[in-house]
Amino acid sequence: MQEPRRPDPRAISLEMLRIGMGIIWALNMVFIVLPSNQYFSTFASTARSFAPTSVGGPLLADFVGAHATVFAWGIAILTAYLSVALCLGLTTRWACSVGIIASVIFLGTQFASTFQTPGGTDVGPHPLYILVYLILLVGGAGRYWALDARLSASLRSRWPRLSQWLFGP
């Protein structure tokens, strides 16, 4: 009798990294939904507070502050999507791509406050997030402890292109 095939330990490490990023986004979601944080009611002033530190000056921060409801809900939905997608391994490739774009935007809006000299103590989380998302994309996360693998396998016979496009690692 043949021994069952074990997953590659490197692939399991990728899955653990993916789930860890999902937990980080889930914790971010907790901060959004806790009433004591007043996320929605203070969003406009928080966005405008990044005016002096945004790449390109205050234009983007002022625009976001002027349309605070749209951006607050957009970030809340983005946060919920990334937490669910990365924790469950559902549309992992898409989640990593969205995560890269979001981190680049967040880094751009907080650039001068993140890379402050003298006085800065770190580069902030977004360069690390971008690196992690790239590692997950290149490494093919979503193959083992993920809904992507199951959905891809079940839909492959009927809709092979759609299956690969949505759920392929």
Secondary structure, DSSP 8 states (H G I E B T S, - for coil): --------HHHHHHHHHHHHHHHHHHHHHHHHH-GGG-HHHHHHHHHHHTTTTSTT-SHHHHHHHHTHHHHHHHHHHHHHHHHHHHHHTSSHHHHHHHHHHHHHHHHHHTHHHHS-TTT-----SHHHHHHHHHHHHHHT-SSSSSHHHHHHHHHTTT-HHHHHHHH--
